[in-house]
Amino acid sequence: MANKKEVGTPASDFSKDAPELKQAANLHQGMFDAVLSRLDMAFSKLNPSFNFQQVIKSPQKQVVVSLPVMMDDGKLQVFQGYRVIHSTALGPSKGGIRYAMDVDIDEVKALAAWMTFKCAIANIPYGGAKGGITCDPRKLSVGELERLTRAYTTAMADVFGVDKDIPAPDMGTGKREMAWIVDTYSKIHRVDAPGVVTGKPLTLGGSKGREAATGRGVMISCLEAMKKTGMDRKNATCAIQGFGNVGSNAAKLLNSKGIKVLAISDHTAGIFNPKGIDIDAAINYAKENGGMLKGFPGGENITNEELLLADVDVMVPAAVQNVITEHIAKNMKAKLVIEGANGPTLSEADAILFERGITVVPDILANGGGVTVSYFEWVQNKYGHYWTEDEVNTKHDASMSAAFENVWFNAKQYKTNLRTGAYITALKKLEKAVAYRGNY
Ligand code: NAD
């Protein structure tokens, strides 16, 4: 790996590749187009009815709101908020809420569509949605974040609903924001509605196992893919981009299965250690440093590009979209990619990875563990009866393995890669649901 620095030096060199990465991350302008092109690929194999193709290509509802929020300095700032409901063919819509500067309607539309496919693959009775606010949550105080979240919930009070549309955390949000959402929604509607949002704190009706669920699903997907491709788990190594909810939990769980994590990164730093990174130490370090890895002394500093091209067996992108470009795909050394993030691979890169024999477990399968346990949380809220962590994890693991098997089967049957296999798995189910419902 080129340009490595001495162990423990600050990640100053990391910022060098940040503009490129930002530029890559900004490629989301075409994100919904990327969904459409991948749908077309699956349509060409599956040949579903033209009526269904039209329905599934068109998001059902798009809501855009302006959110005036009083900032700590006494000035008013108006934020843009979005909620896109892509489909309710299989049930109430489900999908996280993202706080990031590059959130826009195109990105939210793509993420909502992926939720529809993800829920269908995970075999849970939900449609797909996504929400977001264009903001930099790291630059807002807790008070500003609370006012913004409550303003957004108020604006979406008639969109959300326990049997209608159920948000959850995504990038930049977590259990704290979910608690504000359930509280605001319950006050507006004068009901106790814990099931209106998932990913809540345990004391407000959250589910055991939810916080680590997406990372856990990444781990199960990785183990299943290793079994299918005959990869030896004992001596396997991996690299993980992103060290938030998904990345840090995936790192911990993969490590617990003996897969050595050689490289990790977040938006502030990249770290490589050929002997394996001490994941608990990295998690504790990030906790004490405002969630950031910058300055973590457990390895050499590397850039994001170096991480993606690291000499490891498994690559786990778990941060932002569009990071696996054609250049990365051509030069990647990993043999297996497990997409923890949504949309980390550009369509053009997909073809290259396939040609090079690199197996990609697509986002709509690999990161479905989060929504699976969100569904378990919603079920527990409806019953008012709560499961142990073991019960949750056992049900989750069985569900993820079954989803993996189904996608693998369809990929083989239609002689295609796992991504198209995953789309086919979802579309088969959705086509039936749309046909049964009929049109008027
Ligand atoms: P998070 O906010 O908890 O963490 C995001 C991480 O990515 C942070 O460590 C951040 O520093 C890092 N990051 C941001 N920009 C980066 C960059 N340019 N380079 C390297 N690292 C960067 O978010 P999360 O919930 O872990 O979500 C990560 C991804 O997983 C997103 O694509 C999200 O849509 C997807 N996802 C999340 C869930 C969930 O349950 N949280 C479920 C399914 C999919």
Residues whose N, C-alpha, C, O or C-beta is under 5 A from the ligand:
A	BS01	NAD	L21 P169 D170 M171 G172 T214 G242 F243 G244 N245 V246 G247 S265 D266 H267 A318 A319 V320 G340 A341 N342 N367 G370
